[in-house]
């Protein structure tokens, strides 16, 4: 099991960092703000997966506003909320070249121009519903590293 939190796939898997890594992190943060839920430890009663998968599933079903926190959905501008969801999905594309740069994201947030359609995010890791956190739980397929650290001091 691997948890990424806010890490871009290219950094989490290969250790490669670029200006587009921050865009990925921003996309996750935007999803968290919209939904009122954390990406890490996300749990939805009727579905497995993470926040990214949940957001994508709702987008594909044509119900992206179901992602929104109840308060935002009731009090916010729904067209702006939908635009933010759309932008967040563009930011969390698996490949850096498919993500906008941060200056483009700022322009998208401040304009009403048409946005490109997002592709399915490729960085989806499935979790069993009872796994609330990556560090907890043991389903038998892996073992917990129970090492200790000893400090050696010269005499």
N, C-alpha and C positions, 0 to 999 in steps of 0.2 A: 504494500500500500504506500502510496506517495501522496503527500499533501503539498500543494504549491502555495497556498495563501495568496500572496500578491505577486509571486515570481512569474516572470514570462517563461514560456516553455523552453526557449533557447537557452536561457540562463539556468533554469532548474535541471535540464537534462544534459546540456553540453558545457555549461559554464560561460557561455557567450553573452556579453552584455552590450546593448546598443541603445541609442536614443529611443528606439521603439519599445524597449523593455519597460520604460516608464509609462508609455502609452498603455501597455497591457495592465500595469498596476492601477493606472487611473480608471480604466474600464471596470476592473473588479471593484474598486472603491465606489464608483458610480452605481454599480449594481447593488452594492451593500446599502448605500444611502437610499436608493429608490425602494428597495424591498424591506429595509429595516432589519435585515438579517446578515450575519457574517458568512463569508464564503467558506471559511474553515469551520467545520462542525455544523454545516447546514443540514437541516433535517426537515423533510416535508412528509406529513402523515401518509399520503397516498402514493409517494414516489420514492425511488432510490436515486442516488446521484448527488451532485453538488449544486451549488447556486448557479453555476454556469449552465449546467445541463437543464436545470429547472427553467431558467430564463429562455434558453433556446427552445425548449419544448413548447413553452407558452407562445413564443414568437411563431413557431411553425404551425401551431393550432389556431393562429389568428387571435390570440387572447393575451397579447403582451402586457396590457394594463392590469391583468390579474397578478402580475409580479409586484405591483406597487403596494406599499404599506397602506393600510386602510385610511389613515389620517391624510396621507398625500393624495390618495384617490378621491377622497371626499372634499378636500379643500384646495387642491392644486389645479392648475391649468392642464387638462388632460392631453391637449396637443403638445404641450411642452414636455410633459411627462413621457409621452410616447416617443418624442424626439430624443430625449435623454436615454431611454432604453435602446433605441436604434443606435445611437452614438456609442453606447457602452458595448454593444455587440460588435460594432466595427473595431473598437479598440482591443477586443480580446481574441482577435483572429490568431490562429496558431502561428502562422508565418509572419515575421516582422514586415516583410515587403507588402503584405496585404493590409497592414494597419496604417491608419493615417498618422502623420506626424503631429506633435502636440500643438503646433501653431494652427494646423488645419482643424484640430478638435476644437480649439478656442473659436475659430471662425464658424464652425458648424453649430456650436452652442449659441452663438450670438446672431445667427441668421435664420432665415426660413427657406434657404435654398434646398433643392431636392438632394437627398442623400443616396449614396449607392447602397444596394442591398448587401447585407452581411452574408458571408458563407457560414456554414456550420462550424463552430469552434471545434478544433481538433483536440483540445487539451481537456478532455473530459475523463475524470477518474471516478469510477463507480464505488460507492461505499454502501455497506449494509446499513439499514436504518438505525440499528442500535449503536453504531459507531458514531459517537458525538464528537470525538476528537481523534486525530491521527495517533496520538501518543497513548491512547487508552484502548483497552480491549485486546483480546487475543483469541483469534478464531482457530488456533491450532495450526495454521499454515505458516506461521512465523514464530520466532521466539524473541523474547525481550532480552536485550543485551544487559546482563547484570554484572558489569565490570566495576571494579573499583580503581581509584587512582591513587597511587602511592608516590609521594614526593621523596626524591632522593636528595640527601644533603651531604656535602663533603665533610669529612672529619677534620 
